[in-house]
Amino acid sequence: MTRDQLFARDNYRCVYCGEIFPAEELTVDHVQPRVRGGDRSGGNLVTACRGCNTLKGHRRLAEFLSAEPVARTHFFALATAVWPRHLRAVEEQLARRDTKRAQRERAR
């Protein structure tokens, strides 16, 4: 899948902030990073604006979405072409993070 095909598939909309951008302000983001076994297939790629991709940085997707509730909401609403197995993995990682956060708060 080319960058232009990906941007067109995602309607030139960043899956994290939900805004629409011209192609030159968009980037390709891997749901499952290549260094962690992710591939370059369309089911592992999403459109992100430069600002959101910079904000995400090198964090794992679940870490970023946990820290950014608006991005979390938009991601699950807009990343409709992501492989279901990747979505499940992110949901599971988020659930674990949320459980740990709740346990820490109760311990205080």
C-alpha positions as CSV (number, residue, x, y, z in Angstrom):
1,M,0.0,0.0,0.0
2,T,1.4,3.4,-1.0
3,R,1.3,6.5,1.3
4,D,-1.3,8.1,-1.0
5,Q,-3.5,4.9,-1.0
6,L,-3.3,4.8,2.8
7,F,-4.2,8.5,3.2
8,A,-7.1,8.1,0.7
9,R,-8.3,5.0,2.6
10,D,-8.3,7.0,5.8
11,N,-9.9,10.0,4.1
12,Y,-6.9,12.1,4.9
13,R,-7.9,12.1,8.6
14,C,-5.5,11.5,11.5
15,V,-6.7,8.5,13.5
16,Y,-5.5,10.2,16.7
17,C,-6.9,13.7,16.6
18,G,-9.6,13.1,14.0
19,E,-8.7,16.2,12.0
20,I,-8.4,16.2,8.1
21,F,-5.1,17.4,6.7
22,P,-3.5,17.8,3.2
23,A,-1.3,14.8,2.3
24,E,1.9,16.7,2.9
25,E,1.0,17.2,6.6
26,L,0.3,13.4,7.1
27,T,2.6,10.5,8.1
28,V,2.3,6.8,8.1
29,D,2.2,5.1,11.6
30,H,2.6,1.4,12.3
31,V,0.1,0.0,14.8
32,Q,2.5,-2.8,15.6
33,P,6.0,-1.4,15.1
34,R,8.2,-3.1,12.6
35,V,10.9,-3.6,15.3
36,R,8.3,-5.6,17.3
37,G,7.3,-7.8,14.4
38,G,4.8,-5.5,12.6
39,D,4.6,-5.5,8.9
40,R,3.9,-2.9,6.1
41,S,0.4,-4.3,5.3
42,G,-2.6,-2.0,5.2
43,G,-4.0,-3.7,8.3
44,N,-1.0,-2.5,10.3
45,L,-0.8,1.1,9.0
46,V,-2.8,4.2,9.9
47,T,-2.7,7.8,8.9
48,A,-1.4,10.3,11.5
49,C,-0.8,14.0,11.3
50,R,2.7,15.2,12.0
51,G,1.7,16.7,15.4
52,C,0.1,13.5,16.7
53,N,2.9,11.3,15.4
54,T,5.5,13.5,17.1
55,L,3.4,13.5,20.3
56,K,3.3,9.7,20.2
57,G,7.0,9.5,19.6
58,H,8.5,6.1,20.1
59,R,6.0,5.0,22.8
60,R,4.0,1.9,22.3
61,L,0.5,2.6,21.0
62,A,-1.2,1.5,24.2
63,E,1.1,3.8,26.3
64,F,0.2,6.7,24.0
65,L,-3.5,6.0,24.0
66,S,-3.5,5.5,27.7
67,A,-2.0,9.0,28.2
68,E,-4.1,10.7,25.6
69,P,-7.9,9.9,26.1
70,V,-9.0,11.9,23.0
71,A,-6.5,10.0,20.8
72,R,-7.8,6.8,22.3
73,T,-11.4,7.6,21.4
74,H,-10.5,8.7,17.9
75,F,-8.3,5.7,17.3
76,F,-11.0,3.1,18.0
77,A,-13.5,5.1,16.1
78,L,-11.4,5.8,13.0
79,A,-8.9,3.0,12.6
80,T,-11.4,0.8,11.0
81,A,-9.0,-0.9,8.5
82,V,-6.6,-2.1,11.2
83,W,-6.3,-5.9,11.6
84,P,-8.7,-7.2,14.4
85,R,-5.8,-9.0,16.1
86,H,-3.9,-5.7,16.4
87,L,-7.0,-3.9,17.8
88,R,-7.5,-6.8,20.3
89,A,-3.9,-6.6,21.4
90,V,-4.1,-2.8,21.9
91,E,-7.4,-3.2,23.8
92,E,-5.8,-5.9,26.1
93,Q,-2.7,-3.7,26.7
94,L,-4.9,-0.8,27.6
95,A,-7.1,-2.9,29.9
96,R,-3.9,-4.1,31.8
97,R,-2.7,-0.5,32.1
98,D,-6.1,0.7,33.3
99,T,-6.2,-2.1,35.9
100,K,-2.7,-1.3,37.2
101,R,-3.6,2.5,37.3
102,A,-6.8,1.7,39.3
103,Q,-4.9,-0.5,41.7
104,R,-2.3,2.2,42.3
105,E,-5.0,4.8,43.0
106,R,-6.8,2.5,45.5
107,A,-3.5,1.9,47.3
108,R,-3.1,5.6,48.0
